[in-house]
């Protein structure tokens, strides 16, 4: 199924030509309307007229998250405030929030991009979609809501929280599509299974975003409530969800390339990497009116393939994000991503999907502890079996990281649940 088939199946030559046209438009808007961009382009010795090919984007400086924070709230807008019809923002947990702004046309473009992803994942106008993202400044709920309405779905805007009520609404309203973060999706699927109602649900699809949905998390959700799960990707900084998403082939996330130009760079040097190599994802939105931005360093680690997909779409695909350069933990000189540890835990049948990574120091040396819930708490009474399981997990983590750690197995439902993004790492150093 397609939402805008002409654009989703565009040949590479035509797509590149459209991207270049829109890239020139975006760079001109940045230079003419945003003093910050005019300043950094002048410092780099680059004028909008210098952008004559897609490769010329490499001549432009990067935009970083701190740049957005430094110009909070309105300093990077390219239109007067009277043309803004909606604001969104990040949580601001590590500083001032990142503010996003939308003109009427921006909202229409945004909903089109998300609708493409939803349709590619199997959503149609007969579905009843339950949005369990938090409504408010967060982009996820409204981005999916607008798209689902455009497709013709019935939308239940329940927001996050009230998990027992979420399950009741799914059962009573005949919800067929669940929209949530992967970690909240795991929790809701566990709750439905524990309450003995999973077989009563009419759910058939899960669209998850806002955090990485690992294959192991996906398998857990599908096993618990019998749905097909797809992943989608976006950031507040570049407009919210709608950058990319999986089709039912689940062979990478299709990028809406007519709206987003993506690069993969070496995160240390900033130099572009060859096609197919893994590095940091850099994104330039191509059609934003209110808040144009170029070469935004996402800090997400991914790779891109340009091979056609079996679904018929010709757009490039990115793999699931495998980590973040700024979420990377350095322990005793070793680079560690939480997803590496998660991959070991979720492949262990005795363990649940909820865990935390605790960092500390002892005698001026870093320490690493992994706390993870057991599925069956009675195992805590069998010391020999418990010790064998702990050692097994510890050795497999060491094999992946090249680093030893302490593994602590805890009772089911004792690790904090999160309705939004899960907080996996607690750094006490």
Buried (B, 14 or more C-beta within 10 A) or exposed (E): BBBBEEBBBBEEEEBBEBBBEBBBBBBBBBBEBBEBBBEBBEEEEBBBEEBEEBEBBBEBBBBBBEBBBEBBBEEBBBBEEEBBEBEBBBEEEEEBBBBBBBBEBBBEBBBBBBBBBBBBBBBBEEBBBBBBBBBEBBBBBBBBBBBBBBBEBBBBBBBBEEBEEBBEBBBEBEBBBBBBBBBBBBBBBBBBBEEEBBEEBEBBBBBBBBBBBBBBBBBBBBEBBEBBBBBBBBBBBBBBBBBBBBBBBBBBBBBBBBBBBBBBBEBEEBEBBEEEEBBBBBBBBBBBBBBBBBBBBBBBBBBBBEEBBEBEBBBBBBBBBBBBBEBBBEBEEEEBBBBBBBBBBBEBEBBBBBBBBBBBEEEEEBBBBBBBBBEEBEBEEEEEEBEEBBEBBBEBBEEEBEBEBEBEBBEBEEBEBBBBBBEBBEEEE
